[in-house]
């Protein structure tokens, strides 16, 4: 039978394909079919695996009929059923996500599975179900329209580890459930070695009294090894689609929007991270930067540009998510942004935390509320520390390299983190409007410090928030330096802000701040106190409470930020994607054919600051 893939009509361009897929997606009348087809595919795959692993599942009369066929025929058919079953299990999730390529693969595997069932004289129902599912998803092929996800090499590593472990476990089971051994029962070590050898197509130490059983085990183990090798090689060697990257043209257009509307959102400048992609509204007056992680299309902050053009950008964003069957989500948008997302896209919102914003005209070290900060700053100054506040444009090349290398040394981890509140670079020629605050201490010979020792002890880096604002991007200090340097640097920038023309400064983002604040008040209920207690425990790893208390020292205005998402059941997946984007969960794989550029300054997320 000739099978035509459900390729969308129109020009073979990305925009043309996306538009065609979007039109198809909006007219789908049966949204339950992909989920049902994926579940049925998973069930058929598991049944194929079980029937290949456990011969006892076959009826005695059917086994008698199978004995009339040449031995190699049924043995190889069983190994083929095992391979197809594994592949169907692997494709079930992608089929549920409407992936077009998964549909194409299943269109080949299902008839093959049905034919193998007939060839093995297996239960006719299994073959009938395979052919029935084939006909159903063929008739409803328009339901499977989603374009592929961005490709990365680490998928090959994941597949090798996951499939390798599953093949080893399943192979050990196959070796163990055929007990017709020549002499006694082999040890677990022998069976494990036999399985390992068999995955590579070699003969192991276990000997079976039946040639048919020996062939069945050997072919099955070889099939598992072959599936592992082929799927890994396919994922590793297929042409790599570049990771999200902000092109020079897109970056120039985003900068133009920020020049006109950058004062609206303190997170707007972070759209210039060069590992994000960007979508523009049809008029070009608004844009949304995003990255795809684990099937989640994750944006951060509000759309950039004219508020009146936001709905157009949101529609383009949602169309792109629907075309690829990605889950749309927004991390850290404002209340206004959340309202527009909910109205235009039908999403839901959850308060994520609060951003601390200090208005520089109101800031003063005087008063009882600032007593602790005032005392800490005076003490650190008496210890010989001083600060410099400069625009990045004022730094020469040597100073930029010096600050960047120092911050990289103080990072405390080999992983560069950041997505929503980190820029990912320092000292770039296009970022001359950024502000850097450094803390210095002259070497003290009496304390055994060398006269030529580096006096740089801490650094803060701020990105522009429109013409009159700054947003904290990075906070690093020498771990051996005196405590209190961060407070000294914050005070330095707030006091120098009027001279820079800065009226407001955005500090760290405090997750779940309102829950922490309300949970410690008199009269807080048991649920709120329990939630606060859980957050305090989590602070041992994610600095939730410490960031809130650090921000609170400077008496900021608390501005709520929200997570926008489609449905509650998507929250775990979105949480995983957010942790991947912020590099709390990382999976690396070397790039082929090019060396990744080394960055002297890594970024941190708001949870690290």
Long-range contacts (C-beta under 8 A, 24 or more apart in sequence): 1-111, 3-104, 3-107, 3-108, 3-138, 5-100, 5-103, 5-104, 6-100, 6-103, 6-141, 6-142, 6-144, 6-145, 7-100, 8-145, 17-147, 17-323, 18-147, 18-319, 18-320, 18-323, 19-319, 21-145, 21-146, 21-147, 21-322, 21-323, 22-319, 22-322, 22-323, 24-142, 24-145, 25-145, 25-322, 25-323, 26-322, 28-142, 28-143, 30-140, 30-143, 33-136, 33-137, 33-140, 33-143, 34-95, 34-96, 34-97, 34-98, 34-143, 34-144, 35-96, 37-95, 37-96, 37-133, 37-136, 37-137, 37-140, 37-143, 38-92, 38-93, 38-94, 38-95, 38-96, 38-97, 39-92, 39-96, 40-129, 40-133, 41-88, 41-91, 41-92, 41-95, 41-106, 41-110, 41-133, 42-88, 42-89, 42-92, 44-85, 44-88, 44-110, 44-113, 44-126, 44-129, 44-130, 44-133, 45-84, 45-85, 45-86, 45-87, 45-88, 45-89, 45-92, 46-85, 46-89, 47-85, 47-126, 48-81, 48-82, 48-84, 48-85, 48-88, 48-113, 48-126, 49-81, 49-82, 49-85, 49-86, 49-89, 49-170, 51-78, 51-81, 51-122, 51-126, 52-78, 52-79, 52-81, 52-82, 52-85, 52-220, 53-82, 53-170, 53-173, 53-174, 53-177, 53-220, 54-177, 55-178, 55-216, 58-122, 58-123, 59-123, 62-121, 62-122, 62-123, 65-121, 66-120, 66-121, 69-119, 69-121, 71-211, 71-212, 71-215, 72-215, 73-119, 74-119, 74-120, 74-121, 75-212, 75-215, 75-216, 75-219, 76-219, 77-116, 77-119, 77-120, 78-120, 78-216, 78-219, 78-220, 79-216, 79-219, 79-220, 79-222, 79-223, 80-112, 80-116, 80-223, 81-113, 81-116, 81-117, 81-120, 81-122, 82-220, 82-223, 82-224, 83-223, 83-224, 83-226, 83-227, 84-109, 84-112, 84-113, 84-116, 85-113, 86-163, 86-166, 86-224, 86-227, 87-227, 87-231, 88-113, 90-163, 90-231, 95-137, 95-144, 97-146, 97-295, 97-325, 98-143, 98-144, 98-145, 98-146, 98-325, 99-144, 99-146, 99-148, 99-325, 100-144, 100-145, 100-146, 100-147, 100-148, 101-148, 102-144, 103-137, 103-141, 103-144, 106-137, 107-134, 107-137, 107-138, 110-134, 145-323, 146-323, 146-324, 146-325, 147-323, 147-324, 148-241, 148-324, 149-292, 149-295, 149-324, 149-326, 150-241, 150-242, 150-243, 150-244, 150-292, 151-238, 151-239, 151-240, 151-241, 152-240, 152-243, 152-589, 153-236, 153-240, 153-589, 153-590, 153-591, 153-592, 154-587, 154-588, 154-589, 155-235, 156-232, 156-233, 156-235, 156-236, 156-589, 157-587, 157-589, 158-587, 159-228, 159-231, 159-232, 159-235, 160-228, 160-232, 163-227, 163-228, 163-231, 163-232, 164-228, 167-199, 167-224, 167-225, 167-227, 167-228, 168-195, 168-196, 168-199, 170-224, 171-195, 171-198, 171-199, 171-220, 171-221, 171-224, 174-217, 174-220, 174-221, 175-204, 175-206, 175-217, 175-221, 178-208, 178-213, 178-216, 178-217, 180-208, 180-209, 180-210, 180-213, 181-206, 181-207, 181-208, 181-209, 182-207, 182-208, 182-209, 183-207, 195-221, 198-222, 198-225, 199-224, 199-225, 199-228, 200-225, 201-225, 240-592, 243-275, 244-275, 244-276, 244-277, 244-290, 244-291, 244-292, 245-274, 245-275, 245-277, 246-272, 246-273, 246-274, 246-275, 246-276, 246-277, 246-278, 246-289, 250-278, 251-430, 253-278, 253-280, 253-284, 253-287, 254-278, 254-287, 254-289, 254-304, 255-430, 257-285, 257-286, 257-287, 257-304, 257-305, 258-304, 258-464, 260-305, 260-306, 261-304, 261-305, 261-306, 262-304, 262-464, 262-465, 262-466, 262-467, 263-465, 263-466, 263-467, 263-468, 263-469, 264-302, 264-307, 264-466, 265-301, 265-302, 265-304, 265-334, 265-337, 265-465, 266-301, 266-355, 266-357, 266-465, 266-469, 266-471, 266-506, 267-300, 267-301, 267-302, 267-332, 267-420, 267-421, 267-471, 268-301, 268-302, 268-304, 268-465, 269-423, 269-463, 269-464, 269-465, 269-471, 270-300, 270-301, 270-420, 270-421, 270-422, 270-423, 270-463, 270-471, 270-473, 271-300, 271-301, 271-304, 272-423, 273-418, 273-419, 273-422, 273-423, 273-424, 274-424, 274-425, 275-424, 279-313, 279-316, 279-317, 279-320, 280-313, 280-316, 281-305, 281-309, 281-310, 281-311, 281-312, 281-313, 281-315, 281-316, 282-312, 282-316, 283-309, 283-312, 285-309, 285-312, 286-310, 286-312, 286-313, 287-313, 288-313, 288-314, 288-316, 288-317, 290-317, 291-419, 291-581, 292-324, 292-326, 293-576, 293-577, 293-578, 293-580, 293-581, 294-573, 294-576, 294-577, 294-580, 295-325, 295-326, 295-327, 295-573, 295-577, 296-326, 296-327, 296-328, 296-329, 296-570, 296-573, 296-574, 296-576, 296-577, 297-321, 297-324, 297-326, 297-327, 297-328, 297-329, 298-329, 298-330, 298-331, 298-419, 298-574, 298-577, 298-578, 298-581, 299-328, 299-329, 299-330, 299-331, 299-333, 300-330, 300-331, 300-332, 300-333, 300-419, 300-420, 300-421, 301-330, 301-331, 301-332, 301-333, 301-334, 301-337, 301-420, 302-333, 302-334, 302-336, 302-337, 303-337, 303-340, 307-336, 307-340, 310-337, 310-340, 310-344, 311-340, 311-344, 314-340, 314-341, 314-344, 314-345, 315-344, 317-345, 318-345, 327-565, 327-566, 327-570, 327-573, 327-574, 327-577, 328-565, 328-566, 329-563, 329-564, 329-565, 329-566, 329-570, 329-574, 329-577, 329-578, 330-562, 330-563, 330-564, 330-565, 331-419, 331-420, 331-563, 331-578, 331-581, 332-420, 332-421, 332-509, 332-561, 332-562, 332-563, 333-561, 333-562, 333-564, 334-559, 334-560, 334-561, 334-562, 335-560, 335-562, 337-562, 337-564, 338-562, 338-564, 341-564, 342-564, 345-564, 347-564, 347-565, 347-566, 348-564, 348-565, 348-566, 348-567, 348-568, 349-562, 349-563, 349-564, 349-565, 350-562, 350-563, 350-565, 350-571, 351-514, 351-560, 351-561, 351-562, 351-563, 352-511, 352-512, 352-561, 352-562, 352-563, 353-509, 353-510, 353-511, 353-512, 353-513, 353-514, 353-560, 353-561, 354-509, 354-510, 354-513, 354-514, 354-558, 354-559, 354-560, 354-561, 355-506, 355-507, 355-509, 355-510, 355-558, 355-559, 355-560, 355-561, 356-506, 356-507, 356-508, 356-509, 356-510, 356-551, 356-552, 356-554, 356-556, 356-557, 356-558, 356-559, 357-504, 357-505, 357-506, 357-507, 357-556, 357-557, 357-558, 357-559, 358-494, 358-504, 358-505, 358-507, 358-554, 358-555, 358-556, 358-557, 359-503, 359-504, 359-557, 360-494, 360-497, 360-498, 360-502, 360-503, 360-504, 360-505, 361-498, 361-503, 363-494, 363-495, 363-554, 363-555, 365-491, 369-555, 370-553, 370-555, 372-553, 373-487, 373-491, 373-553, 373-554, 376-484, 376-487, 376-488, 377-484, 377-487, 377-488, 377-491, 379-484, 380-482, 380-484, 380-485, 380-487, 380-488, 381-488, 383-441, 383-482, 384-441, 384-442, 384-444, 385-439, 385-440, 385-441, 385-457, 385-482, 385-485, 385-488, 386-439, 386-440, 386-441, 387-437, 387-438, 387-439, 387-440, 387-488, 387-489, 387-492, 388-437, 388-438, 388-440, 389-435, 389-436, 389-437, 389-492, 389-493, 389-496, 389-500, 390-435, 390-436, 390-437, 390-438, 391-432, 391-433, 391-434, 391-435, 391-436, 391-500, 392-426, 392-427, 392-431, 392-432, 392-433, 392-434, 392-435, 392-436, 393-432, 393-433, 395-427, 395-436, 400-426, 400-427, 401-427, 401-600, 402-454, 402-456, 403-427, 403-436, 403-438, 403-456, 403-459, 403-601, 404-599, 404-600, 404-601, 405-600, 405-601, 406-454, 406-456, 406-459, 406-476, 406-478, 407-459, 407-461, 407-474, 407-476, 407-600, 407-601, 407-602, 408-599, 408-600, 408-601, 408-602, 410-476, 410-477, 410-478, 410-479, 411-476, 411-602, 411-604, 412-479, 415-583, 415-586, 415-602, 416-583, 416-599, 416-602, 416-603, 417-582, 417-583, 417-584, 417-602, 417-603, 417-604, 417-605, 417-608, 418-582, 418-583, 418-602, 418-603, 418-604, 418-605, 419-578, 419-581, 419-582, 419-583, 419-605, 420-581, 420-582, 420-605, 420-606, 421-471, 421-472, 421-473, 421-509, 421-605, 421-606, 421-609, 422-473, 422-474, 422-603, 422-604, 422-605, 423-461, 423-463, 423-473, 423-474, 423-603, 424-599, 424-603, 425-599, 425-601, 425-603, 426-461, 426-474, 426-600, 426-601, 427-601, 431-463, 433-463, 433-464, 434-461, 434-462, 434-463, 434-464, 434-473, 435-461, 435-462, 435-470, 435-493, 435-500, 435-502, 436-460, 436-461, 436-462, 437-461, 437-462, 437-489, 437-492, 437-493, 438-489, 439-477, 439-481, 439-485, 439-488, 439-489, 441-481, 457-481, 457-485, 458-485, 458-486, 458-488, 458-489, 459-489, 460-486, 460-489, 460-490, 460-493, 462-493, 462-505, 465-504, 465-506, 467-501, 468-501, 468-502, 468-503, 468-504, 469-502, 469-503, 469-504, 469-505, 469-506, 470-497, 470-500, 470-502, 470-504, 470-505, 470-506, 471-505, 471-506, 472-505, 472-506, 472-507, 472-508, 472-609, 473-603, 474-601, 474-603, 474-604, 474-609, 475-508, 475-604, 475-608, 475-609, 476-604, 486-550, 487-553, 490-554, 494-554, 507-551, 507-554, 507-556, 508-547, 508-550, 508-551, 508-606, 508-609, 509-547, 509-561, 509-606, 510-544, 510-547, 510-548, 510-551, 510-558, 511-542, 511-544, 511-547, 511-606, 511-607, 512-544, 513-548, 513-551, 513-558, 514-558, 514-560, 516-544, 516-545, 516-548, 517-548, 542-607, 543-607, 543-608, 544-607, 547-606, 547-607, 547-609, 582-607
